[in-house]
Amino acid sequence: MDVLVYLIPIALLLSFIGLISFFWTLNNDQYDDLEGSANRILFDDEKTE
């Protein structure tokens, strides 16, 4: 039971860091163009000669 004293704060800290990272990605427009990256992989724009 003594290990819970360490595990609960670590779990809360990691979840808080994950939440902050998610909001950072939302504010930096990381989720705006979801189709563009998928299409960029499938279609090659450069012509090879």
mmCIF file of the C-alpha atoms, coordinates in Angstrom:
data_MODEL
# 
_entry.id   MODEL 
# 
loop_
_atom_site.group_PDB 
_atom_site.id 
_atom_site.type_symbol 
_atom_site.label_atom_id 
_atom_site.label_alt_id 
_atom_site.label_comp_id 
_atom_site.label_asym_id 
_atom_site.label_entity_id 
_atom_site.label_seq_id 
_atom_site.pdbx_PDB_ins_code 
_atom_site.Cartn_x 
_atom_site.Cartn_y 
_atom_site.Cartn_z 
_atom_site.occupancy 
_atom_site.B_iso_or_equiv 
_atom_site.pdbx_formal_charge 
_atom_site.auth_seq_id 
_atom_site.auth_comp_id 
_atom_site.auth_asym_id 
_atom_site.auth_atom_id 
_atom_site.pdbx_PDB_model_num 
ATOM 1  C CA . MET A 1 1  ? 0.000  0.000  0.000   1.00 0.00 ? 1  MET A CA 1 
ATOM 2  C CA . ASP A 1 2  ? 2.956  2.327  0.456   1.00 0.00 ? 2  ASP A CA 1 
ATOM 3  C CA . VAL A 1 3  ? 3.644  2.192  -3.264  1.00 0.00 ? 3  VAL A CA 1 
ATOM 4  C CA . LEU A 1 4  ? 0.315  3.928  -3.950  1.00 0.00 ? 4  LEU A CA 1 
ATOM 5  C CA . VAL A 1 5  ? 1.732  7.052  -2.339  1.00 0.00 ? 5  VAL A CA 1 
ATOM 6  C CA . TYR A 1 6  ? 4.184  7.190  -5.255  1.00 0.00 ? 6  TYR A CA 1 
ATOM 7  C CA . LEU A 1 7  ? 2.069  5.789  -8.066  1.00 0.00 ? 7  LEU A CA 1 
ATOM 8  C CA . ILE A 1 8  ? -0.965 8.054  -7.717  1.00 0.00 ? 8  ILE A CA 1 
ATOM 9  C CA . PRO A 1 9  ? 0.973  11.354 -7.980  1.00 0.00 ? 9  PRO A CA 1 
ATOM 10 C CA . ILE A 1 10 ? 3.027  9.962  -10.878 1.00 0.00 ? 10 ILE A CA 1 
ATOM 11 C CA . ALA A 1 11 ? -0.153 8.912  -12.701 1.00 0.00 ? 11 ALA A CA 1 
ATOM 12 C CA . LEU A 1 12 ? -1.737 12.311 -12.099 1.00 0.00 ? 12 LEU A CA 1 
ATOM 13 C CA . LEU A 1 13 ? 1.385  14.105 -13.291 1.00 0.00 ? 13 LEU A CA 1 
ATOM 14 C CA . LEU A 1 14 ? 1.592  12.036 -16.481 1.00 0.00 ? 14 LEU A CA 1 
ATOM 15 C CA . SER A 1 15 ? -2.091 12.557 -17.253 1.00 0.00 ? 15 SER A CA 1 
ATOM 16 C CA . PHE A 1 16 ? -1.704 16.297 -16.676 1.00 0.00 ? 16 PHE A CA 1 
ATOM 17 C CA . ILE A 1 17 ? 1.285  16.386 -19.054 1.00 0.00 ? 17 ILE A CA 1 
ATOM 18 C CA . GLY A 1 18 ? -0.750 14.493 -21.661 1.00 0.00 ? 18 GLY A CA 1 
ATOM 19 C CA . LEU A 1 19 ? -3.653 16.909 -21.307 1.00 0.00 ? 19 LEU A CA 1 
ATOM 20 C CA . ILE A 1 20 ? -1.374 19.924 -21.645 1.00 0.00 ? 20 ILE A CA 1 
ATOM 21 C CA . SER A 1 21 ? 0.235  18.356 -24.737 1.00 0.00 ? 21 SER A CA 1 
ATOM 22 C CA . PHE A 1 22 ? -3.184 17.763 -26.302 1.00 0.00 ? 22 PHE A CA 1 
ATOM 23 C CA . PHE A 1 23 ? -4.265 21.363 -25.762 1.00 0.00 ? 23 PHE A CA 1 
ATOM 24 C CA . TRP A 1 24 ? -0.937 22.569 -27.153 1.00 0.00 ? 24 TRP A CA 1 
ATOM 25 C CA . THR A 1 25 ? -1.521 20.601 -30.355 1.00 0.00 ? 25 THR A CA 1 
ATOM 26 C CA . LEU A 1 26 ? -5.034 22.031 -30.625 1.00 0.00 ? 26 LEU A CA 1 
ATOM 27 C CA . ASN A 1 27 ? -3.748 25.591 -30.296 1.00 0.00 ? 27 ASN A CA 1 
ATOM 28 C CA . ASN A 1 28 ? -1.015 25.016 -32.890 1.00 0.00 ? 28 ASN A CA 1 
ATOM 29 C CA . ASP A 1 29 ? -3.481 23.733 -35.547 1.00 0.00 ? 29 ASP A CA 1 
ATOM 30 C CA . GLN A 1 30 ? -2.075 20.203 -35.708 1.00 0.00 ? 30 GLN A CA 1 
ATOM 31 C CA . TYR A 1 31 ? -5.487 18.685 -36.539 1.00 0.00 ? 31 TYR A CA 1 
ATOM 32 C CA . ASP A 1 32 ? -6.611 21.053 -39.302 1.00 0.00 ? 32 ASP A CA 1 
ATOM 33 C CA . ASP A 1 33 ? -5.673 19.121 -42.446 1.00 0.00 ? 33 ASP A CA 1 
ATOM 34 C CA . LEU A 1 34 ? -6.126 15.422 -41.793 1.00 0.00 ? 34 LEU A CA 1 
ATOM 35 C CA . GLU A 1 35 ? -6.699 14.472 -45.442 1.00 0.00 ? 35 GLU A CA 1 
ATOM 36 C CA . GLY A 1 36 ? -3.719 16.359 -46.847 1.00 0.00 ? 36 GLY A CA 1 
ATOM 37 C CA . SER A 1 37 ? -1.075 14.128 -45.315 1.00 0.00 ? 37 SER A CA 1 
ATOM 38 C CA . ALA A 1 38 ? -2.870 10.976 -46.403 1.00 0.00 ? 38 ALA A CA 1 
ATOM 39 C CA . ASN A 1 39 ? -3.134 12.214 -49.978 1.00 0.00 ? 39 ASN A CA 1 
ATOM 40 C CA . ARG A 1 40 ? 0.456  13.414 -50.017 1.00 0.00 ? 40 ARG A CA 1 
ATOM 41 C CA . ILE A 1 41 ? 1.652  9.887  -49.281 1.00 0.00 ? 41 ILE A CA 1 
ATOM 42 C CA . LEU A 1 42 ? -0.451 8.306  -52.025 1.00 0.00 ? 42 LEU A CA 1 
ATOM 43 C CA . PHE A 1 43 ? 0.232  10.733 -54.870 1.00 0.00 ? 43 PHE A CA 1 
ATOM 44 C CA . ASP A 1 44 ? 3.717  11.647 -55.990 1.00 0.00 ? 44 ASP A CA 1 
ATOM 45 C CA . ASP A 1 45 ? 3.972  15.210 -57.320 1.00 0.00 ? 45 ASP A CA 1 
ATOM 46 C CA . GLU A 1 46 ? 7.514  14.961 -58.654 1.00 0.00 ? 46 GLU A CA 1 
ATOM 47 C CA . LYS A 1 47 ? 8.026  13.660 -62.183 1.00 0.00 ? 47 LYS A CA 1 
ATOM 48 C CA . THR A 1 48 ? 10.840 11.196 -62.602 1.00 0.00 ? 48 THR A CA 1 
ATOM 49 C CA . GLU A 1 49 ? 12.591 11.137 -65.973 1.00 0.00 ? 49 GLU A CA 1 
# 
